Amino acid sequence: MDDGVRFSRPFYISLLVICVVLIIFDRPAQRSELLSTARARFNDVAAPVLELTAQPMRGIGNIGPWWRRQIELARENQQLREDLSELRAWRDVALSLRDRTQAYEEALNVQAPSSRRRITAWTVAERSGPFVRARLIGVGAEDGVREGYPALNIYGLIGRTVDVGRQSARILLLTDLNSRVAVMADRSNARALLVGDNSDFPRLEYLGREPDLVEGDRIVTSGDDNVMPRGLPVGEAVRDRDGRWRVALYSRAAPTDLVWIWPFQPIEPPEADPVEDADAAAPPAEEPPAVAAADDSPTAPSADDDDTGGG
């Protein structure tokens, strides 16, 4: 039975030696110019041919991932349609609540805080400054920015302005060690103080012994410190490994690049604008108009009347 052509062991050894020698001496510096030119021309001719022959195989290999992607897009589109339908229902609820709130404010004569136009700015990192976690923005006093204005991105609060120049300002982030903001739980109105500690999850301090707080509670600004307006979204309540309450900031969901500066006017104490004299400041009382009193007493008859009556 013929098992095929067999070569002797010396022949295999000779081929192995020749291959090793070719590998050792096949160096770019030792190649002849003619051989390098021929190899380059061959590669130039073979590359388009190999690419053309590889395209059908590559297309066949991409059929499976393409269909999987189409299925994923169909599912995502269905989910987006459901979310859009739910958001439309919430929009109707929000419009109804807005009209109801406006009617309540008119009935109770409540002066709602005036909403001014927000200021859009791009932020850049600060290499050296007085704070560890701060950002610089390219708008300042000339654009209407004042110290203490809250700064937000598309997801939530990131900090407030602390230093304002003519054309730039500095934002102190909520995560900085010097940041202190009064917050509350949106569900239970549990008050706390959001304290930055140079970590990504600032702490919740002064909660009390048994705070009405659970993980996942929405944390917003309370406005009790007269530093921030009430109701700005901050984040969700979470617990760390030591069992302490912290906040996972909403603003971490997007880079801190584009921010909005919201004008906010804190309530000034009465000493800032005192009234010197209350009596002098009050408008003078109007005197009632003089009305002629009717005289009901009988009048004495005159002489002419006596003569007329006598005659």
Steps between C-alpha positions, in 0.01 A plus 500: 500500500646831393493754783635783285836653432739493789813709534808403687599658829809678354274669248276639777805620692637672190171683440488609861854636483424688179189657657691610807772655286246688288327632810828616653627676189162640396555846641384829344851643513648199313234468231592596147327797343370287214335253736342776708364673188353177366336422832350850523356477147356159572333634815358793304344264248387235748345732761198614289441145383507362853271780620254429221490129575466564875194726469248220430631297792494805724143576395390145575664522841317829578153365421452361848607815691294717261181309572569501872545877484169535313322300769657716772395819317143370469486430874651839581253672270211322672631605841535860385141498374378378838707764680365769269144395571566509874667841474199639317279390788739663748498817290123522534533451876768771519288747304202429724710550814642822357153643443386387846806652666446826316137509617611433860762775483243747373248398768756522782672808355837321501784682329689234304873557453575674174672270252774669302671372192768238555859558393673233290874447533778253421719383785870418511708335768701715739860387538586708804259682726370535854271197468569135422185446295398805304434601141547822306237643266540755225226737616512759775344814639464652156272208407286529814675242720511577872653323796285222642310411181435122468658313208332197339559266211227311314455255789530700820686738727881506482584793728482876533702804397740625768734742319376721217715714274410720207513223237551181702386334820588204722254222588544317829388142440280311746776245549755753625603498865374858547152439357198514734144492363170447684303215343195286572340174392228561247288216641509572874638858519778368728750784535878460479818682409689385191869511589772450239811300589691500168340166403244427231229436761450790746374423850165572662553652844265612780229252408392423853490174689221330303470679164214412268733409217534191280741414223392642168323805648521802275707776660430864410604834640284619790581871484525517881852644486395785269788397274310297240141518382267221606447193283818474290577132422815374674510118498390179673564389857737203533692332782874439496684202647504659844123554498521878462259683277638649181360636176557364150491823302283524191761724338745207480295353213648755257835679468519841661549688174188702424331653805217740570527778755163575659457850643391483862433787739522394867272660758676797656468561876305807613823663618621515142227751410366648826215744526619816678162633615189290470270800545688704244514212255127434525288696254299783659140416582246675283255723681132431434330762282307768684124450486261786580283406798131554454343737766169354608422777762205731422587848372355818644253675275622824342324831492397458139329176587309672780382775270390254238314291748335802657377638177 
